[in-house]
Amino acid sequence: MFRILAHVAPLMSLCVSLGAQEAIVARGFQHFYNLEFDEAIAEFSRAVSQQPDSAAAHNHLAQAILYRAVFRVGALESELVTGNNPFLRRPKVEATPEEERRFDEAIRKSMELSQARLRQNPRDVQALYTLGVAYGFRANYNFLVRKAWRDALRDATTGRKHHNRVTELEPSFVDARLMQGVHDYVVGSLPFTWRMLGFLIGFRGNKEEGLRTLELVAEKATLDREDAKILLCIAYRREKKPQPAIPLLEELIHRFPRNYLFYLELAQMRSELGEKDRALEAVRQVKELKASGAPGFARLPLERICYAEGNIQFWYNELDAALENMKRASAGADKLDLNTGVLAWMRLGQLYDLKDQRPAALEAYRRAIDFAPASDAARESRRYLSSPYRRAKK
């Protein structure tokens, strides 16, 4: 979840740049938000080579390098589409040595450039902003890759302080409030003992206040508006508020049509709202886009679509159809991200239990446990080995 503390890079460069440089950055973010991370890294690397003294350019590159690693292990998938894990239990992201080197180099360079400007002028709003962003990305990396939770929260808090200073100096700079809103939301969601850490003194956190700030940025920001919409979708999911997420997702789909995660999230939100038919129609749209060879959908495994459809059918008690979909999804679990794969096996076991096919259910639960032993779904599956799954009575 600390990932969203770092998701503050603007859609356009903050540094003073003209024509070609702006176009490079804009193309980079189009690729980035369409999950085309190799292409985004290529564009941002080009921006760095053309403007090596731009702290923002180095931040963009660091962001793309990190998110490629996050996407590769399915962590983006589990955050946006499933969103079922607490803040402090996240799978570790495995970055390659080259990715780690390039990320550290980009963040170090961004911080050095920002700090050099602040030594010249402590009221330099642009430098304060880019320095805060760099701290946010390092928080992200510390949490997801290094699993250094306290370091991550400390960096996020430092970044928030820099952005607080931005809004003190320039109250109309709404974009700088994004990190403030996310920090309030995350800190407000942490266990009490974590909020007692010394570097959090003065930051009590408030989830509702954080949501209101994110809504403000989504409405009025010029640089971070799309980021705020994505973060609101994540927060609305966690707060069981599907209704306000739907129009945001529809806007994001229009803006970034090659990002299949937004389609799958829309289906999930409609399902949670009680709109079964519209939820299944959203999944079928994804299936049609993949079948037609639409850009961005070729890389989406058919098994992932089967899981999405089967999961909705599972909750709406369409057991036969859900079972067929989960059989297909679990049979190809090696093509899925870790989170979806283990859920597919667990759901299959639950479906077999609901159909009183206990031996098949036990086998599916064992497969879930073997697939991702440390996951929440594996822990839940272990309970069903001794006691069959049954629907909770409403």
WOPEUR-V215813 format. One record per pair of residues at least 12 apart in sequence whose C-alpha atoms are under 8 Angstrom apart, sorted by the first residue. I is the first residue (numbers start at 0). J is the second residue. D is the distance in whole Angstrom. If there is no record, write none. Layout:
i: (I | I)
j: (J | J)
d: (D | D)
//
This chain:
i: (0 | 0 | 0 | 0 | 0 | 0 | 1 | 1 | 1 | 1 | 1 | 1 | 1 | 1 | 2 | 2 | 2 | 2 | 3 | 3 | 3 | 4 | 4 | 4 | 4 | 4 | 4 | 4 | 4 | 5 | 5 | 5 | 5 | 5 | 5 | 5 | 5 | 5 | 6 | 6 | 6 | 7 | 7 | 7 | 7 | 7 | 7 | 8 | 8 | 8 | 8 | 8 | 8 | 9 | 9 | 9 | 10 | 10 | 10 | 10 | 10 | 10 | 11 | 11 | 11 | 12 | 12 | 12 | 13 | 13 | 14 | 14 | 14 | 14 | 20 | 20 | 23 | 23 | 23 | 23 | 24 | 24 | 24 | 26 | 26 | 27 | 27 | 27 | 27 | 27 | 29 | 31 | 32 | 32 | 33 | 33 | 33 | 33 | 33 | 34 | 34 | 36 | 36 | 36 | 36 | 37 | 39 | 40 | 40 | 40 | 43 | 43 | 43 | 43 | 44 | 47 | 52 | 53 | 53 | 54 | 54 | 54 | 54 | 54 | 54 | 54 | 54 | 55 | 55 | 57 | 57 | 57 | 57 | 58 | 58 | 58 | 58 | 58 | 58 | 58 | 60 | 60 | 61 | 61 | 61 | 61 | 61 | 61 | 62 | 64 | 64 | 64 | 65 | 65 | 65 | 68 | 68 | 68 | 69 | 69 | 72 | 72 | 72 | 72 | 73 | 73 | 73 | 74 | 74 | 74 | 74 | 76 | 76 | 77 | 77 | 78 | 79 | 79 | 79 | 79 | 80 | 80 | 80 | 80 | 82 | 82 | 82 | 83 | 84 | 86 | 86 | 87 | 89 | 90 | 90 | 91 | 91 | 91 | 91 | 92 | 92 | 93 | 94 | 106 | 106 | 106 | 109 | 109 | 109 | 110 | 110 | 110 | 113 | 113 | 113 | 113 | 114 | 114 | 122 | 124 | 124 | 124 | 127 | 127 | 127 | 127 | 128 | 128 | 128 | 128 | 130 | 130 | 131 | 131 | 131 | 131 | 131 | 131 | 132 | 133 | 134 | 134 | 134 | 134 | 135 | 135 | 135 | 137 | 137 | 138 | 138 | 138 | 138 | 138 | 138 | 139 | 153 | 153 | 155 | 156 | 156 | 156 | 158 | 159 | 159 | 159 | 162 | 162 | 162 | 162 | 163 | 163 | 163 | 172 | 173 | 173 | 173 | 173 | 173 | 174 | 174 | 174 | 174 | 174 | 174 | 176 | 176 | 176 | 177 | 177 | 177 | 177 | 177 | 179 | 179 | 180 | 180 | 180 | 180 | 180 | 180 | 181 | 181 | 181 | 182 | 182 | 183 | 183 | 183 | 183 | 183 | 183 | 183 | 184 | 184 | 184 | 184 | 184 | 184 | 184 | 185 | 185 | 186 | 186 | 186 | 186 | 186 | 187 | 187 | 187 | 187 | 188 | 188 | 188 | 210 | 210 | 213 | 213 | 213 | 213 | 214 | 214 | 214 | 225 | 228 | 228 | 228 | 229 | 229 | 229 | 231 | 232 | 232 | 232 | 236 | 241 | 241 | 241 | 241 | 242 | 242 | 244 | 245 | 245 | 245 | 248 | 248 | 248 | 248 | 249 | 257 | 257 | 257 | 257 | 258 | 258 | 259 | 259 | 259 | 259 | 262 | 262 | 262 | 263 | 263 | 263 | 263 | 265 | 265 | 266 | 266 | 266 | 266 | 266 | 267 | 270 | 275 | 275 | 278 | 279 | 279 | 282 | 282 | 282 | 285 | 286 | 286 | 300 | 300 | 302 | 302 | 302 | 302 | 302 | 302 | 302 | 303 | 303 | 303 | 305 | 305 | 305 | 305 | 306 | 306 | 306 | 306 | 306 | 308 | 308 | 309 | 309 | 309 | 309 | 309 | 310 | 310 | 313 | 318 | 318 | 321 | 322 | 322 | 322 | 325 | 325 | 325 | 325 | 326 | 328 | 328 | 329 | 329 | 329 | 337 | 337 | 338 | 338 | 340 | 340 | 341 | 341 | 341 | 341 | 341 | 341 | 341 | 342 | 342 | 343 | 344 | 344 | 344 | 344 | 345 | 345 | 345 | 345 | 345 | 345 | 347 | 347 | 348 | 348 | 348 | 348 | 348 | 349 | 349 | 349 | 352 | 352 | 352 | 353 | 353 | 357 | 361 | 361 | 364 | 364 | 364 | 364 | 364 | 365 | 365 | 367 | 368 | 368)
j: (78 | 85 | 86 | 87 | 89 | 185 | 86 | 138 | 139 | 142 | 143 | 151 | 152 | 185 | 138 | 139 | 142 | 143 | 139 | 181 | 230 | 135 | 136 | 138 | 139 | 155 | 178 | 181 | 182 | 132 | 134 | 135 | 136 | 137 | 138 | 139 | 155 | 178 | 135 | 136 | 226 | 132 | 135 | 177 | 178 | 223 | 226 | 58 | 59 | 62 | 132 | 223 | 226 | 222 | 223 | 226 | 24 | 25 | 28 | 222 | 223 | 225 | 24 | 25 | 222 | 24 | 55 | 56 | 55 | 125 | 53 | 54 | 55 | 125 | 46 | 49 | 42 | 43 | 45 | 46 | 42 | 43 | 46 | 39 | 42 | 39 | 40 | 41 | 42 | 43 | 255 | 63 | 255 | 258 | 255 | 256 | 257 | 258 | 295 | 257 | 258 | 63 | 64 | 66 | 67 | 67 | 63 | 60 | 63 | 64 | 56 | 57 | 59 | 60 | 60 | 60 | 112 | 109 | 112 | 108 | 109 | 110 | 112 | 113 | 126 | 129 | 130 | 109 | 129 | 105 | 106 | 108 | 109 | 105 | 106 | 109 | 129 | 132 | 133 | 136 | 102 | 105 | 101 | 102 | 103 | 105 | 106 | 136 | 136 | 98 | 101 | 102 | 98 | 102 | 140 | 92 | 93 | 94 | 92 | 143 | 92 | 93 | 336 | 337 | 336 | 337 | 338 | 90 | 92 | 336 | 338 | 260 | 336 | 338 | 339 | 233 | 232 | 233 | 260 | 264 | 260 | 263 | 264 | 267 | 233 | 236 | 237 | 237 | 375 | 188 | 189 | 148 | 143 | 143 | 374 | 143 | 144 | 145 | 146 | 143 | 144 | 144 | 144 | 133 | 136 | 137 | 129 | 130 | 133 | 129 | 130 | 133 | 126 | 127 | 129 | 130 | 126 | 130 | 168 | 165 | 168 | 169 | 161 | 162 | 164 | 165 | 161 | 162 | 165 | 175 | 158 | 161 | 157 | 158 | 159 | 160 | 161 | 162 | 158 | 158 | 154 | 155 | 157 | 158 | 154 | 155 | 158 | 151 | 154 | 150 | 151 | 152 | 153 | 154 | 155 | 151 | 198 | 199 | 182 | 182 | 198 | 199 | 178 | 178 | 179 | 182 | 175 | 176 | 178 | 179 | 175 | 176 | 179 | 220 | 215 | 216 | 219 | 220 | 221 | 216 | 220 | 221 | 222 | 223 | 224 | 212 | 213 | 216 | 212 | 213 | 216 | 223 | 227 | 209 | 212 | 208 | 209 | 210 | 211 | 212 | 213 | 209 | 210 | 213 | 204 | 209 | 202 | 203 | 204 | 205 | 206 | 208 | 209 | 204 | 205 | 206 | 207 | 208 | 209 | 210 | 204 | 206 | 202 | 203 | 204 | 205 | 206 | 203 | 204 | 205 | 206 | 204 | 205 | 206 | 231 | 234 | 227 | 228 | 230 | 231 | 227 | 228 | 231 | 251 | 247 | 248 | 251 | 247 | 248 | 251 | 244 | 244 | 247 | 248 | 268 | 268 | 269 | 271 | 272 | 268 | 272 | 268 | 265 | 268 | 269 | 261 | 262 | 264 | 265 | 265 | 293 | 294 | 295 | 296 | 295 | 296 | 285 | 295 | 296 | 299 | 281 | 282 | 285 | 281 | 282 | 285 | 307 | 278 | 281 | 278 | 279 | 280 | 281 | 282 | 311 | 311 | 311 | 315 | 311 | 308 | 311 | 304 | 307 | 308 | 304 | 301 | 304 | 334 | 335 | 327 | 328 | 329 | 331 | 332 | 334 | 335 | 328 | 335 | 339 | 324 | 325 | 327 | 328 | 324 | 325 | 328 | 339 | 343 | 321 | 324 | 321 | 322 | 323 | 324 | 325 | 325 | 346 | 350 | 350 | 354 | 350 | 347 | 350 | 351 | 343 | 344 | 346 | 347 | 347 | 340 | 343 | 343 | 344 | 347 | 370 | 371 | 371 | 374 | 367 | 370 | 367 | 368 | 370 | 371 | 374 | 376 | 377 | 367 | 376 | 367 | 363 | 364 | 366 | 367 | 363 | 364 | 367 | 376 | 377 | 380 | 360 | 363 | 360 | 361 | 362 | 363 | 364 | 387 | 388 | 389 | 387 | 388 | 389 | 388 | 389 | 387 | 383 | 384 | 377 | 380 | 381 | 383 | 384 | 380 | 381 | 380 | 380 | 381)
d: (7 | 8 | 5 | 8 | 8 | 8 | 7 | 7 | 6 | 7 | 8 | 8 | 8 | 8 | 8 | 5 | 8 | 8 | 8 | 7 | 7 | 6 | 8 | 8 | 7 | 7 | 6 | 6 | 6 | 7 | 8 | 4 | 5 | 8 | 7 | 6 | 8 | 8 | 8 | 8 | 7 | 6 | 8 | 7 | 7 | 7 | 7 | 7 | 7 | 8 | 7 | 7 | 8 | 5 | 5 | 8 | 8 | 7 | 6 | 6 | 6 | 8 | 6 | 6 | 6 | 7 | 6 | 7 | 6 | 7 | 6 | 8 | 7 | 8 | 6 | 8 | 6 | 7 | 8 | 6 | 7 | 6 | 7 | 8 | 7 | 4 | 7 | 8 | 5 | 6 | 7 | 7 | 6 | 7 | 6 | 7 | 5 | 4 | 7 | 8 | 6 | 6 | 8 | 7 | 5 | 8 | 6 | 6 | 6 | 7 | 7 | 8 | 6 | 5 | 6 | 8 | 7 | 7 | 7 | 7 | 4 | 7 | 6 | 6 | 8 | 6 | 8 | 7 | 6 | 5 | 7 | 7 | 6 | 7 | 6 | 6 | 8 | 7 | 6 | 8 | 8 | 7 | 7 | 5 | 8 | 6 | 6 | 7 | 7 | 6 | 8 | 6 | 8 | 7 | 7 | 7 | 7 | 6 | 6 | 8 | 7 | 8 | 6 | 7 | 5 | 6 | 7 | 7 | 8 | 8 | 8 | 7 | 8 | 6 | 7 | 7 | 8 | 6 | 7 | 7 | 7 | 7 | 5 | 7 | 7 | 7 | 7 | 8 | 7 | 8 | 7 | 8 | 7 | 7 | 8 | 6 | 6 | 8 | 7 | 6 | 5 | 6 | 7 | 6 | 8 | 7 | 7 | 7 | 7 | 8 | 6 | 7 | 5 | 7 | 7 | 6 | 7 | 7 | 7 | 6 | 7 | 8 | 6 | 7 | 7 | 6 | 7 | 6 | 7 | 7 | 7 | 7 | 7 | 4 | 7 | 8 | 5 | 6 | 6 | 8 | 5 | 6 | 7 | 5 | 6 | 5 | 6 | 7 | 7 | 7 | 4 | 6 | 8 | 5 | 5 | 6 | 6 | 8 | 7 | 7 | 7 | 7 | 8 | 6 | 6 | 7 | 6 | 7 | 7 | 7 | 8 | 8 | 7 | 8 | 8 | 6 | 7 | 5 | 8 | 6 | 5 | 7 | 6 | 6 | 8 | 7 | 8 | 7 | 7 | 6 | 6 | 7 | 7 | 7 | 8 | 7 | 4 | 7 | 8 | 5 | 5 | 6 | 8 | 7 | 7 | 7 | 8 | 8 | 4 | 5 | 6 | 7 | 5 | 6 | 6 | 4 | 7 | 7 | 5 | 7 | 7 | 7 | 8 | 7 | 5 | 7 | 8 | 7 | 4 | 4 | 5 | 8 | 8 | 7 | 7 | 8 | 6 | 8 | 8 | 7 | 7 | 8 | 7 | 8 | 6 | 8 | 8 | 8 | 8 | 8 | 7 | 5 | 7 | 7 | 8 | 5 | 7 | 7 | 6 | 7 | 7 | 7 | 6 | 7 | 8 | 6 | 8 | 8 | 6 | 8 | 8 | 6 | 5 | 7 | 7 | 8 | 7 | 7 | 7 | 8 | 7 | 7 | 7 | 7 | 7 | 8 | 7 | 7 | 7 | 4 | 7 | 8 | 5 | 6 | 8 | 7 | 7 | 7 | 8 | 6 | 7 | 7 | 7 | 6 | 7 | 8 | 7 | 7 | 7 | 6 | 4 | 8 | 6 | 7 | 7 | 7 | 7 | 7 | 8 | 5 | 7 | 7 | 6 | 6 | 6 | 5 | 8 | 6 | 7 | 7 | 4 | 7 | 8 | 5 | 6 | 8 | 8 | 8 | 7 | 8 | 8 | 7 | 6 | 8 | 6 | 8 | 7 | 6 | 7 | 8 | 6 | 5 | 6 | 8 | 8 | 7 | 8 | 8 | 8 | 7 | 5 | 8 | 6 | 6 | 8 | 6 | 7 | 7 | 6 | 8 | 5 | 6 | 6 | 5 | 6 | 6 | 6 | 7 | 8 | 6 | 7 | 6 | 4 | 7 | 7 | 5 | 6 | 8 | 6 | 8 | 6 | 6 | 7 | 7 | 7 | 8 | 8 | 6 | 8 | 5 | 7 | 7 | 7 | 8 | 8 | 7 | 7 | 7)
//
